[in-house]
Amino acid sequence: MSLGREAQLYTAKFGLRLASIVFAIIAAAMLGSAVPLQLHFSTDGLGGAVDGIAICAPSFALFWSSTSIVLLACLRRKRKSYHPAVDITMDFLTSGLAISLGSLVLWWNVYMGGAHGYDSQWSGYRSNGDRRGQGARVSGFEAAGASFCILLAAVHLPLFMIGCYETDVWRKTKKHGKRGVEVSKYDGNAVEVELQHQQPVRK
């Protein structure tokens, strides 16, 4: 892998991490807005628990993407590296959480009729119209939060694939290190570079 391709991967990773942070903040805000409404207007409170659990996905994505951006910036400056398998593991967990918990919210909202449990006798929401309106409001927050969870999974999928590629390069570097392969420190990732060796001069 050339240094030009390595720089492109670095830029792609940085941009995807920034997108992940933005999507995670929006998803957490939407699901977080749905939780108190569920707890106030739902008869059983189960919907609030579902939304609260689902916030774990964007929270984890926000934590790892922020950490990864700091590592990318610091390691590139100090010209050090860490094993790309860390990215594989964390991005796999992030995608899995985002897909599973986002789907859980959609399942609750669509198939379980998340708005059907709202108490029509709650003060200020006694009419059926108010009840339906409040349910639609909560459902909108849930749908938006779940949608951004799915977008999080879509963002972390290419990051996972980049991690797999860099792990393969790392493995080749370690395997052929004694046969003229060195590790580039351009951005902290292993890059296979053929060395030019001089042939001994025979007298």
Secondary structure, DSSP 8 states (H G I E B T S, - for coil): --HHHHHHHHHHHHHHHHHHHHHHHHHHHHHHHHHHHHHHHBSS-HHHHHHHHHTHHHHHHHHHHHHHHHHHHHHHHHT----THHHHHHHHHHHHHHHHHHHHHHHHHHTS-TTTTB-TTSTT--SHHHHHHHHHHHHHHHHHHHHHHHHHHHHHHHHHHHHHHHHHHHHHHHHTGGGTEEE--SSSS--EEE---------
